[in-house]
Amino acid sequence: AAGHFPEAPGHLVRRAKGLPDTILIVCLSGNGWVSLHDETPLPVHANEAVFIPPHTPHSYGADSGHPWSIMWAHCGGPD
């Protein structure tokens, strides 16, 4: 699965058990954040990418003042 969220105010995802897929998030503009294992959120800015490993608890979201535009993909399978 893949998609694009342009200027995504209020975008928030929380997955306590993660997903079986690897998730790729590419920030095209604006700002957001990502947190793995309920640790301190790390900022994500334009021209940065984040990989979230399979089965990793995580949350992520758009900055409230300058929300991100992102492209995302979920990648799975044995390879």
C-alpha positions, 0 to 999 in steps of 0.5 A: 500500500502507498499514498500521499497526504498533502498538508495533513493537519491533525494527522495522527496514527498510533499503533501499540503493536505495530504492523507486520509491514515495514513503513516508509514515510517521506516528508516532502514539506512541513514538519511532523514527528515519529515515536517508536516504543513510546519513546520521546518523539523525534522531529521529522522535517522536509526532505527527511525519511523514516523507516519503521520496522515490522512489529514495532510499536509506534506513533506519528503525526503532523506538527500542529503549526506547520503540518507535513505533506508526506508520501508513505508506503507499507512494504511486506513479504518474505524478501 
